[in-house]
Amino acid sequence: MAAADTCGAGTLSSRSVASEAGQGGTSSFQRKSKASGGPGGGPRLLSIAGTRPSVRNGQLLVSTGLPALDQLLGGGLAVGTLLLIEEDKYNIYSPLLFKYFMAEGIINGHTLLVASAKENPANILQELPAPLLDDNSKKELEDVHSAKTPEPDVNMKIAWRYQLQPKMEVGPVSSSRFGHYYDVSKRIPQELLQSSKWHGFFLPEHISPDLKGESCFLSCGYMRLLEFIQKSIYAEGFDGANPQKKQKNILRIGIQNLGSPLWGDDICCKENCDNNHRLTKFLYILRGLLRSSLSACIITMPAHLVQNKSITTRVRNLSDTVVGLESFIGSERETNPLYKDYHGLIHVRKIPRLNNLTCDESDVKDLAFKLKRKLFTIEASTTSESYNLSARLFLKGL
């Protein structure tokens, strides 16, 4: 009974405290708001220019610069993932996808990291295609780049409380639209390049004659590139450890011709090379850096030159998204009337499996691309349907 009395007294005292708080106009029991970002509110999605959350798993996405390819990949390229482009035979069309990815980063104000063993990154950026903008987007770009400090003698009707506010700095161009179209016949405006932030890694500049000896773990070129990427991620706070001074941003990493002899790798020269795991080790470490940072990476690789196909399989397994280009140049399909409207086929070999137990597959299997005067387009190929229709008509005639 004593225990019951004690409990009753405790309950009564709690009620009296609550009633006293209610009389004072303030309740002692307040419901936490989800928008407060508390323990019950859940994580907030980052709001970064040129990104959007996936409707399937909530993963933050960036555009590849080719809206048709974004649609095939489930809405875009997920932040923290790696996109592998298997180059076409003569390496004519794969550089276009690489440039689209970089140009999309400049339009959205993302930071770029361009790595190449063949061409200077500064020259690669100069060859980026110009964006195709509608009237609203053009006005947006003009407003950003033509923003100037008003003259003192100009009469402007502005509230007095806004006159003492600090002037906003004009940064890289950002567009509210996710994914843009580009004109391959024109070059990106110089003012966009000058306002962008980028890092260049040109392999011959990072390897001296004294350091060209190769280690048993990684080639010298792969090691220098990993150090450069890691330094860029940590120095500018893309890993989240050191908060950035400005608004959070995305790091777009582009690596050209990875696995070629220019990078000090011999997988394209020998079937049974001594160190055939260097490339896979590089990709394994690179994926770890991507997973822990606000970055996305595109790599072009001459997969058709790799002598040992098991290496190609391992590289695909270590990549999150794999897209292969097959050009008709020099093949029988170049003169085949069924393929007269296309320049090649595109193979979506792998779609990322993020926060899922199963891997999504594209509904469209037969995809073809063609390069017009201005645009690189991806379409559903009708060659299989035409072949099946011809076969049915032939059998019906018999």
N, C-alpha and C positions, 0 to 999 in steps of 0.2 A: 504494500500500500504506500509505503514511503517512497518507493521508486516511482510509483504511478503519480503520486502527488508531485514529485520533483519534475517528472516529465510534463505534467499538466501545467505546472508553474512555468516551465521553460517555454511551452507552447504559448501560454498566455502572454508572457513577456515579449515574445517575438511578434505576436499580433498587435500588442500595444505599441511596440516600436514602429511597426508598419503603419498603424493608424495615425500615430503622431507624425510620421513622415508624410502621409497622405494629406493630413490637415495643413501641413506646411507648404503644400503645393508641389512637393518633389517626392517621387516614389523611390524607395531603396532598392527595388527590383526593376532593373531596366534591361530590355532586350537588346542584345548586341546586333548591330547592323552589319549585313554582309559586305556593304561597301566600305566598312571601316578597315578592312584588311586584317582583321583580327584572326585568332585561331580558328573561329567558326566560319569566317568569311571566305576561305579558300584563296588560292593564288589568283592574281590578276594577270590578264593577258597583256603582253607588252604592246605598246602602241608605237610602232616604228614605221617611218615612211617606206612605201614600197613593199609592205608585208600585209598578210592577212591570215587569220586562223583557218585551219582546215575544217570543213564541215563534217568530216568523218571522225577525226580523232583529236581535234583542237591543236594540232601541231602548227607552229608558226611557219608560214610558207613565203618564199620569194619567187618572183617570176624568172623564168629562164630567158626572157626576152623574145620568146616565140609563143604566142598565145595558144596555137594549136598543140605545141608540145606540152604546155602547162596542162591542158585538158587531158592529154594522154597519161600524164603522170599523177592524175588525181587532184589537180588544182594548182600545182606548182612544185617547186623543189623545197623540201623541208629544210629548215635551218638546222645546221649540225650534221648534214649528210653530204655524201659525195656522189656526183654524177659523172659516170664514165662514158665518154663518146668514143666508140671504136671507129677509127678513121676509115674513109673510103680509100680505094686502091691508090688513087693519084693525089689524095689529100687536097681535093678541090672544094668539097662542100663542108667538111668537118670544121675548117677554120671559121666558117660563117656562124655556126652555132656557138663557137667560142666567143666571137665578137658580139653576137647578140647578147650573150650573158653579161659581158663587160659593159656594153652600151646601156643596158637596162640598169646597171648599178650606177652609172654616171647620172642618168636621168633622175633617179631616186635619191641621189646624194649619198650613196653607200661608199665606203672605202674599198679600194681595189688593191689586190696584190697579184701582179702578173709575173709569171715565171716562165722562162724559155731558155733553151740551150742553143737555139738557132738564130733567133731574131731579137734585137733589142726591144725591151718592153715599150720604150717610148715610141718606137716606130709602129708597134702593134696598135697602140692607142690612137695614133694618128690615122689609122685605116678603119676605125670603127664607123659603122653606118650611121647616117643621120636619122633622127626619129621622124616619123610621119605623124603630125599633130593636127587635130581639128582646131577650129577657131577658138574654142575655150582654152585648150591647152596652150596654143600659141600665145594667147593673151596672158596666161599665167606665167609662161617663160619670160615674156617681155616685161611683165611687171616686176619680176624678180631681178632681172639683169639690168633693167633701166632705172632701177630705184636709185635716186640721188638725193643728196641733202638739199632741202629747199633753201633758196636764197633768203637773206634776212629781210629784204624789202618786199617780198611777196606776201600779199594779204591772204591768209588762210583761215577759214572759219573752223577753229578747233577748240574744244573745251579747254579751259585754262588748266584743269587738273591733269590733262594729258601732255601739256607742254613741257613739264619738268621730268617726264618719264625718260629713261635712257633709250637711245636709238637702237633698234634691232640691227644686228649684223646680217648682211646678205651672204648666205652660205650657198652651198651647191643647190642646184635646181631639184625640186621635188615635185612629183605629180601625184594627184590623188587617185589616178587610175592604176589598176593592177595589170601590168603587162601592156606593152606598146608594140607598134609596128614600125619597121625601119625600112628606109630606102637604101638598098645596097649600091645604088649608082651615085650616091652622094656621101660626103664625109661629114662626121659630126662637127658642129661649129666649134671653133677654137675657144670661144668664151666659156663653153661648157667644160672643156678640158682644163682650162686654166682655173676654174672654180672648183674642180674636183680634187679629191685627195687620193693618191695612189702610191704604191710601193712597187718598185721594179727589181726583179732578180734575173740578171743576165749571167748565166753560168760562167762564161770565160772571164768575167770580171771578179768572180769570187773564188777562183782556183788559181793559185800561183804555180809556177813550174816546180817549186819545191814541195808542193802538197798534192801532187798528182798520183801518189801511191795509194792503192786501194786497200781498205781494211777487209777483214773476213766477215764483218757484220754488215756494213753498208758501203756502197761506193762513195767516193768523196763528194760527188755531185749531189747525191741524195742526202748525205749528212749535212752539207752546207745549206741545202734548201729547207730541211727540217728546222735547223737552227734559226734561219731567217723567218720562217713562218711562226715559230714559237716566240721569237722576240717581238714580232709585230703584234701578236695576240696579247701578250702580257704587257707590253709597253703602253698600249692604247686602251687597255681595260676591256677587251672583248671577252675575256674569261670571267668577268664579274668580280674578280678579287679586288681590283682597284677601281672604284667607281669612276666613270668618266666625268670629266668636268662638264661636258655638254650633254645633249640628249643622246640616249643610247642609239647605236648605229649597228649596221651589218657589215661584216668583212666578207667581200667576195674574192675568192681565191681561184685563179686560173693557171693551169699548168699545161704547157704545150708539148706534144710529142714525147710523153713520158715512156720510158722503156726503150727508146731508140739508142743507137750507139753514141749519139751526142751526149747523153747523160752518163756515159761510162758503163753502160750495161751491154752485155753480149747475148741477151736472150733472142735477139733478132738475127744473130749470126751463127749460133750453134744450137743444136738440139739438146745436147748434154753438156751444158756449160758448168763450170766448177761452182759458181755462186749463183744458182738460179733462184734463190730465195731472197735476194736483195730487194727486188721490187715489192714482193709481198710483205716483207718486213717494213718497208717504207710506208706502204698503204696502211698497215696495221697501226703504226705510230701516228700517222696523219689522221686516221679516223678517231683516235683517242683525243687529239687536239680539237677536232671539229665538234665532237660530242660535248665537250666542256666549254664551248665558246659560242658566241653569236656570229657564226660564220657558215658559209656554204661554199663548196668547191666544185669546180668542173675540170676534168682532166681529159685530154685527147691522147689516144694511144694507138699506134699502128699494130693492131691486133692481127692483121693478116700477114704480118712479117714475123711474128713469133713462131719459132721453129717447133717448140715443144707445146702442144696444145693443152697439156695439163697445167702449164703456167697460166694460160688464158683462163682456164676454169677457176683457178685459185684467185686470180685478179677479179673476176666477176663476183666471186663469193665475198670478197672483201669490199666490194663497191655496193652502195645502197641502191643506186639506179644505174642501169646499163642500157644504152641506146647505140645500135650499130647502123652505120650507113653503108649501103651497097650501090655503087655507081654503075651505070650501064655503059660507061666509056670502055671500049675495048672488049666488050662481051657480045654474045649473040643477041641479047635483048635490045641492044642499041638499034638494030635493024628490024626487030620484030614489030609488026604493025600493032600488036596488042599493047605495046609500051610506048607508042609514038608520042603520047601526051605527057610522058614523065621522063625524068632524068635519073631516077634511081629509086631504090626501096629503102624504107626505114624500118628497122627491127627493134621493137621494145622488148629487150631480153629479160629485164628484171625491173620490177616496181618495188619501192621500199616497203618493208614490213615494219611499221612503227606503231607501238602500243596495240598490236594485234597478234593473234596466234596464227592467222592465215595471211597469205599474200594476195593482194588484189591483182586481178588480171584484166587487161583491156578487152573490151567487147569486140573491137575491130582488130582483126589479125592481119589483113592485107593493107599495108600502108605504103604510099608512094610519095615522093617529093619531086618538085620541079622548081627550077630557078627561072623566074621571069626577069624582065628588065629591071624591076625594082624590088620585087618581093621573093622571098623563099617560102614556099607554101608546102604544107603537108595535107594530103587528102587520102581518103579511103580508095584504094585501088579497085577498079572494076574489072581487072584482068581475069580474076578467078571466076567472076560471074559470067563474063563473056565466054570464057572457055566452057563452063558448064552448060550455058545456053546453046553454044555451037554443038556440043556433044549430044545434048538432048534432041536437037533438030536432026542431027545426023542419024541417031538411032531411030528416030521416028520415021525418017525416010526409008530406012531399011525394012 
